């Protein structure tokens, strides 16, 4: 079997996938903490910490961390989401032991020095400013605030200017020590590897400083379902050449078996140039350049959303087209041709995304972290293939008839112009 799983006494989970036909290897450490775990005062702490861990450890400076990977032609990075944080590297297979040692060092021995906190604070503030200058990005933040209301999912992963300016080094370091525990971590490795050798290298690297001494059962995030916002308009007035629209609806959570049907429905509605919304908004009416849809699932909740960027004068018409298309599909489902295209698109995208060791590492790491197991490709493809017309009609009728939340970023003074459209 190419997929292997080991749980250490500390609760740390390790999943590997051997791909002997490649000469690369990818290594990732997935931590079960994200912006959803923060309170209002510490908003942005998970992402800020992600930055800080690259600033230096007990054994390496920030330059030594980056040069170790780059000097062998590898790549290294990290990202933070609402529910988890990932640190990863991709290198030639013979350099994997070094990559394991470097990335593990970030997790076990980062210093988070006061001077580094102050320097990186400015970097994060610049990242927030860059986000705020991109209305096509900002509209998703406006939607989250409107849709998720008082829940932590409503807050930006980056935090706010106010919280980032106020957060102290001791608060971040305390967050680091409490959240970065073996039972909260999954390590995933993919490429030209041997499972036993990988386990030995990981144990050696992560056992430094007593990191693996705290034994605990692995923890899978579970959240109770909660009420989502609906029937509202979130507007951020902003001078721009386009109006950026995000039309979102309550959807299934990540544990719902119907998520495969939602994925196919999303692809049919806005997954490519042949999708229903692309054809109606761009091809037939010429109202937008960028039109797409996606389904987002979290623990206990989720949403299905549709984006378009259009001239401000056409914004109301685009919303009407969105509503008309969704109402039509809610009532009548998809044509057999649309269903076949959408299933083919989802299958093909999944398979093509696994053509490199980095993508494979991400799939198995995320799956183990959020589900507690890694489904095989055959299992996933079978679930996609099982989506039939009846399943699409049922899920479309349920989701697309719900009251939407509309987020708008553009040159508008009031949201009232859109309120009668939703």
C-alpha positions as CSV (number, residue, x, y, z in Angstrom):
1,X,0.0,0.0,0.0
2,X,1.3,3.4,-0.9
3,X,-0.7,5.1,2.0
4,X,0.6,4.5,5.5
5,X,-0.4,5.9,8.9
6,X,1.4,5.9,12.2
7,X,0.3,7.4,15.5
8,X,3.1,8.1,18.0
9,X,2.5,7.8,21.8
10,X,2.4,11.6,22.1
11,X,-0.7,11.6,19.8
12,X,1.2,13.0,16.8
13,X,-0.2,11.5,13.6
14,X,2.0,10.8,10.6
15,X,0.6,9.9,7.1
16,X,2.8,9.1,4.1
17,X,2.2,8.3,0.5
18,X,5.0,6.6,-1.5
19,X,5.3,7.7,-5.1
20,X,8.5,5.9,-6.2
21,X,8.3,7.1,-9.8
22,X,9.2,10.7,-8.8
23,X,12.5,12.2,-7.6
24,X,10.9,14.8,-5.2
25,X,9.5,14.6,-1.7
26,X,7.1,17.0,0.1
27,X,6.9,17.4,3.9
28,X,4.2,19.2,5.8
29,X,3.3,19.9,9.4
30,X,-0.4,20.6,9.9
31,X,-1.5,22.3,13.1
32,X,-5.1,22.1,14.2
33,X,-5.4,25.9,14.9
34,X,-6.6,28.8,12.8
35,X,-8.4,32.1,13.0
36,X,-11.6,30.3,14.2
37,X,-9.8,29.5,17.5
38,X,-9.1,33.2,18.4
39,X,-11.1,35.5,20.4
40,X,-11.9,39.1,19.3
41,X,-8.9,40.6,21.1
42,X,-6.4,38.1,19.6
43,X,-7.8,38.2,16.0
44,X,-4.9,37.4,13.6
45,X,-2.8,35.6,16.2
46,X,-2.6,32.3,14.3
47,X,-1.5,34.0,11.1
48,X,0.9,36.4,12.9
49,X,2.5,33.3,14.6
50,X,2.9,31.6,11.3
51,X,5.1,34.5,10.2
52,X,7.0,34.6,13.5
53,X,8.1,31.0,13.4
54,X,10.3,31.7,10.4
55,X,12.2,34.5,12.2
56,X,14.6,32.2,14.1
57,X,14.9,29.2,16.4
58,X,17.4,28.1,19.1
59,X,19.5,26.6,16.4
60,X,18.9,28.7,13.2
61,X,18.6,32.3,12.2
62,X,15.9,33.3,9.7
63,X,18.5,33.4,7.0
64,X,19.8,29.9,7.9
65,X,16.2,28.6,7.8
66,X,15.5,29.9,4.3
67,X,18.9,29.3,2.8
68,X,18.9,25.6,3.9
69,X,16.0,24.9,1.7
70,X,16.7,27.3,-1.2
71,X,20.4,26.2,-1.5
72,X,19.2,22.8,-2.7
73,X,16.6,24.2,-5.1
74,X,13.7,23.4,-2.8
75,X,10.7,25.5,-1.8
76,X,9.3,26.3,1.6
77,X,6.3,28.2,2.8
78,X,3.3,28.2,5.2
79,X,-0.3,29.3,5.2
80,X,-3.1,29.9,7.7
81,X,-6.8,29.2,7.3
82,X,-9.9,29.5,9.4
83,X,-9.3,26.1,11.0
84,X,-5.7,25.1,10.5
85,X,-2.1,26.2,9.8
86,X,0.4,24.4,7.6
87,X,4.2,24.6,7.2
88,X,5.7,22.8,4.3
89,X,8.7,22.2,2.1
90,X,9.3,20.4,-1.2
91,X,12.8,19.1,-2.1
92,X,14.7,16.5,-4.0
93,X,14.1,13.1,-2.3
94,X,17.7,12.9,-1.0
95,X,17.3,16.2,0.8
96,X,14.1,15.2,2.7
97,X,15.9,14.5,6.0
98,X,17.2,18.1,6.0
99,X,13.8,19.5,5.2
100,X,12.2,17.5,8.0
101,X,14.8,18.9,10.4
102,X,14.3,22.5,9.3
103,X,10.5,22.6,9.4
104,X,10.4,20.6,12.6
105,X,12.7,23.2,14.2
106,X,10.2,25.9,13.5
107,X,7.5,24.0,15.4
108,X,9.6,22.9,18.4
109,X,12.1,25.7,19.0
110,X,11.0,29.1,17.7
111,X,12.1,32.0,19.9
112,X,9.4,34.6,19.0
113,X,11.8,37.4,20.2
114,X,10.3,40.8,21.0
115,X,12.3,42.5,18.3
116,X,11.0,40.0,15.7
117,X,7.4,40.6,16.8
118,X,7.8,44.3,16.3
119,X,9.4,43.8,12.9
120,X,6.9,41.3,11.6
121,X,4.0,43.4,12.9
122,X,4.8,45.8,10.1
123,X,4.9,43.0,7.6
124,X,1.4,41.8,8.6
125,X,0.1,45.3,8.5
126,X,1.4,45.6,4.9
127,X,-0.3,42.3,4.1
128,X,-3.6,43.7,5.4
129,X,-3.1,46.9,3.4
130,X,-2.4,44.8,0.2
131,X,-5.6,42.9,0.8
132,X,-7.6,46.1,1.3
133,X,-6.3,47.4,-2.0
134,X,-7.8,44.4,-3.8
135,X,-11.6,44.6,-3.8
136,X,-11.9,41.2,-5.5
137,X,-10.3,39.8,-2.4
138,X,-11.9,42.1,0.1
139,X,-15.5,41.2,-1.0
140,X,-15.0,37.7,0.5
141,X,-14.2,39.3,3.9
142,X,-17.3,41.4,3.7
143,X,-19.3,38.3,3.0
144,X,-17.9,36.4,5.9
145,X,-18.7,39.3,8.3
146,X,-22.3,39.5,7.0
147,X,-22.9,35.8,6.8
148,X,-21.3,34.4,9.9
149,X,-22.2,37.3,12.2
150,X,-20.8,37.0,15.7
151,X,-19.1,33.7,15.1
152,X,-15.3,33.7,14.9
153,X,-15.6,32.5,11.3
154,X,-16.7,36.0,10.4
155,X,-13.3,37.5,11.3
156,X,-10.4,37.9,8.9
157,X,-7.6,35.4,9.0
158,X,-5.2,38.4,8.9
159,X,-6.8,40.1,11.9
160,X,-7.5,43.8,11.9
161,X,-5.1,46.8,12.0
162,X,-6.2,47.4,15.6
163,X,-5.6,43.9,16.9
164,X,-2.3,43.5,15.1
165,X,-1.0,46.8,16.5
166,X,-2.1,45.8,20.1
167,X,-1.1,42.2,20.3
168,X,1.9,41.5,22.6
169,X,4.8,39.1,22.3
170,X,3.9,37.3,25.5
171,X,0.4,36.7,24.2
172,X,1.6,35.3,20.9
173,X,4.2,33.1,22.6
174,X,1.6,31.8,25.1
175,X,-0.7,31.0,22.1
176,X,2.2,29.1,20.5
177,X,3.0,27.0,23.6
178,X,-0.7,26.1,24.2
179,X,-1.8,25.4,20.7
180,X,1.2,23.7,19.1
181,X,1.0,20.3,20.8
182,X,1.6,16.8,19.4
183,X,-2.0,15.8,19.7
184,X,-3.0,18.8,17.6
185,X,-0.5,18.1,14.8
186,X,-0.5,15.9,11.7
187,X,2.7,15.3,9.7
188,X,2.2,14.4,6.0
189,X,4.9,13.2,3.6
190,X,4.6,12.3,-0.1
191,X,7.1,11.4,-2.8
192,X,10.0,8.9,-3.3
193,X,10.1,7.9,0.4
194,X,10.2,4.9,2.7
195,X,7.7,5.1,5.6
196,X,9.9,3.7,8.3
197,X,12.8,6.0,7.4
198,X,10.4,9.0,7.4
199,X,9.0,8.0,10.9
200,X,12.5,7.8,12.3
201,X,13.5,11.2,10.9
202,X,10.4,12.9,12.2
203,X,10.7,11.4,15.7
204,X,14.3,12.5,15.9
205,X,13.5,16.0,14.7
206,X,10.4,16.6,16.8
207,X,11.7,15.0,20.0
208,X,14.1,17.8,20.6
209,X,13.3,20.1,23.6
210,X,10.8,17.5,24.9
211,X,8.2,18.3,22.4
212,X,6.9,14.8,22.1
213,X,6.9,14.1,25.8
214,X,3.3,15.3,26.3
215,X,1.2,12.3,25.5
216,X,-2.4,12.8,24.6
217,X,-5.1,11.3,22.3
218,X,-5.3,12.9,18.8
219,X,-8.0,15.5,18.5
220,X,-10.4,16.0,15.6
221,X,-12.1,19.3,15.5
222,X,-15.9,19.0,16.1
223,X,-18.2,22.0,16.2
224,X,-21.9,22.1,16.8
225,X,-24.0,23.4,13.8
226,X,-24.9,27.0,14.2
227,X,-27.3,29.6,12.7
228,X,-25.9,31.4,9.7
229,X,-26.8,34.9,8.6
230,X,-29.3,35.2,5.7
231,X,-31.3,37.7,3.7
232,X,-28.9,40.6,4.2
233,X,-26.6,42.8,2.2
234,X,-23.1,43.7,3.3
235,X,-21.7,46.8,1.5
236,X,-18.2,48.3,1.7
237,X,-18.2,51.6,-0.2
238,X,-15.0,51.9,-2.2
239,X,-13.9,53.9,-5.2
240,X,-13.2,51.3,-7.9
241,X,-13.8,50.8,-11.6
242,X,-15.8,47.6,-10.9
243,X,-18.4,46.5,-8.5
244,X,-17.4,43.2,-6.8
245,X,-20.3,40.9,-5.9
246,X,-20.4,37.7,-3.8
247,X,-23.7,36.0,-3.6
248,X,-23.7,33.3,-0.9
249,X,-26.1,30.7,0.5
250,X,-26.0,28.4,3.6
251,X,-24.6,25.0,2.6
252,X,-23.5,21.7,4.1
253,X,-20.6,21.2,6.6
254,X,-17.5,19.2,5.9
255,X,-18.9,16.0,7.5
256,X,-22.1,16.0,5.4
257,X,-21.9,13.1,2.8
258,X,-23.8,15.4,0.4
259,X,-20.7,17.6,0.1
260,X,-19.8,15.6,-3.1
261,X,-23.1,16.6,-4.7
262,X,-22.5,20.2,-3.6
263,X,-19.1,20.1,-5.3
264,X,-20.7,18.9,-8.6
265,X,-23.4,21.5,-8.3
266,X,-20.9,24.2,-7.8
267,X,-18.9,23.1,-10.8
268,X,-22.0,23.1,-13.0
269,X,-23.0,26.6,-11.9
270,X,-19.7,28.3,-11.9
271,X,-16.8,26.0,-12.3
272,X,-15.6,26.9,-15.8
273,X,-16.4,28.5,-19.2
274,X,-19.1,26.0,-19.9
275,X,-20.8,26.5,-16.5
276,X,-24.3,27.9,-16.3
277,X,-23.4,31.3,-14.7
278,X,-20.4,31.9,-17.0
279,X,-22.5,31.3,-20.0
280,X,-25.4,33.6,-18.8
281,X,-23.3,36.4,-17.2
282,X,-20.3,36.6,-19.5
283,X,-21.0,34.8,-22.8
284,X,-24.6,35.8,-23.4
285,X,-24.7,39.2,-21.8
286,X,-21.1,40.4,-21.6
287,X,-21.6,41.6,-18.0
288,X,-18.3,40.4,-16.5
289,X,-14.9,39.1,-17.2
290,X,-14.5,37.0,-14.0
291,X,-17.4,34.8,-12.9
292,X,-17.0,31.7,-10.7
293,X,-18.5,29.6,-7.9
294,X,-17.1,27.6,-5.0
295,X,-18.3,25.6,-2.1
296,X,-16.7,26.1,1.3
297,X,-17.1,23.6,4.2
298,X,-16.1,24.1,7.8
299,X,-16.8,22.0,10.9
300,X,-20.5,22.6,11.7
301,X,-21.3,24.9,8.8
302,X,-20.5,26.0,5.3
303,X,-21.6,28.1,2.3
304,X,-22.0,28.0,-1.4
305,X,-21.0,31.2,-3.1
306,X,-21.0,33.0,-6.5
307,X,-18.6,35.8,-7.5
308,X,-18.6,38.4,-10.4
309,X,-16.8,41.6,-11.0
310,X,-18.8,44.0,-13.2
311,X,-19.3,47.7,-14.1
312,X,-21.2,49.4,-11.2
313,X,-24.0,50.3,-13.6
314,X,-24.5,46.5,-14.3
315,X,-24.3,45.3,-10.7
316,X,-28.0,45.0,-10.1
317,X,-28.5,43.1,-13.4
318,X,-25.8,40.6,-12.5
319,X,-27.5,40.0,-9.1
320,X,-30.8,39.4,-11.0
321,X,-29.1,37.0,-13.3
322,X,-27.6,35.1,-10.4
323,X,-31.1,34.9,-8.8
324,X,-32.7,33.8,-12.0
325,X,-30.2,31.0,-12.7
326,X,-30.3,29.7,-9.2
327,X,-34.1,29.7,-9.0
328,X,-34.2,27.8,-12.3
329,X,-31.8,25.2,-11.1
330,X,-33.5,25.0,-7.7
331,X,-36.8,24.2,-9.5
332,X,-35.6,22.0,-12.4
333,X,-32.1,20.7,-11.5
334,X,-29.4,20.3,-14.1
335,X,-29.6,18.8,-17.6
336,X,-28.0,15.4,-18.1
337,X,-25.3,17.0,-20.2
338,X,-24.5,19.6,-17.5
339,X,-24.3,16.8,-14.9
340,X,-21.9,14.8,-16.9
341,X,-19.7,17.8,-17.7
342,X,-19.6,18.8,-14.0
343,X,-18.8,15.4,-12.7
344,X,-16.1,15.1,-15.4
345,X,-14.7,18.5,-14.3
346,X,-14.6,17.6,-10.7
347,X,-13.0,14.2,-11.4
348,X,-10.4,15.6,-13.8
349,X,-9.5,18.5,-11.5
350,X,-8.9,16.1,-8.6
351,X,-6.7,13.7,-10.6
352,X,-4.7,16.5,-12.3
353,X,-4.1,18.2,-8.9
354,X,-2.3,15.1,-7.7
355,X,0.4,15.1,-10.4
356,X,3.1,16.4,-8.0
357,X,4.3,15.3,-4.5
358,X,3.3,18.7,-3.0
359,X,-0.3,18.3,-3.9
360,X,-0.4,14.7,-2.7
361,X,1.1,15.8,0.6
362,X,-1.5,18.4,1.0
363,X,-4.4,16.0,0.3
364,X,-3.4,13.4,2.8
365,X,-2.4,15.9,5.5
366,X,-5.6,17.9,5.3
367,X,-7.7,14.7,5.2
368,X,-6.1,13.2,8.3
369,X,-6.3,16.5,10.2
370,X,-10.0,17.3,9.5
371,X,-11.5,13.8,9.0
372,X,-9.1,11.5,11.0
373,X,-8.5,9.3,8.0
374,X,-7.3,9.5,4.4
375,X,-9.8,8.2,1.8
376,X,-8.2,6.6,-1.3
377,X,-8.5,8.1,-4.8
378,X,-10.9,5.2,-5.7
379,X,-13.2,6.0,-2.8
380,X,-13.4,9.7,-3.7
381,X,-13.9,9.1,-7.4
382,X,-16.6,6.6,-6.5
383,X,-18.4,9.2,-4.4
384,X,-18.2,11.7,-7.2
385,X,-19.5,9.1,-9.7
386,X,-22.4,8.2,-7.5
387,X,-23.8,11.8,-7.7
388,X,-26.9,11.4,-9.9
389,X,-29.7,13.6,-11.2
390,X,-31.9,12.9,-8.1
391,X,-29.1,13.9,-5.7
392,X,-28.5,17.2,-7.6
393,X,-32.2,18.0,-7.8
394,X,-32.6,17.4,-4.1
395,X,-29.5,19.4,-2.9
396,X,-30.2,22.2,-5.4
397,X,-33.8,22.5,-4.3
398,X,-32.7,22.7,-0.7
399,X,-29.8,25.1,-1.0
400,X,-30.6,27.4,-3.9
401,X,-34.0,28.3,-2.5
402,X,-32.5,29.6,0.8
403,X,-32.3,33.4,1.5
404,X,-29.0,34.6,0.2
405,X,-26.4,37.0,1.7
406,X,-25.0,39.5,-0.8
407,X,-21.6,41.2,-0.3
408,X,-20.7,44.2,-2.4
409,X,-17.5,46.2,-2.7
410,X,-17.7,49.2,-5.0
411,X,-18.7,52.8,-5.5
412,X,-22.1,52.7,-3.8
413,X,-23.3,55.0,-1.0
414,X,-26.1,52.7,0.4
415,X,-27.0,49.0,0.4
416,X,-30.7,49.8,-0.1
417,X,-30.2,49.7,-3.9
418,X,-29.5,45.9,-3.5
419,X,-31.8,45.0,-0.7
420,X,-34.9,44.5,-2.8
421,X,-33.0,42.1,-5.1
422,X,-32.3,39.4,-2.6
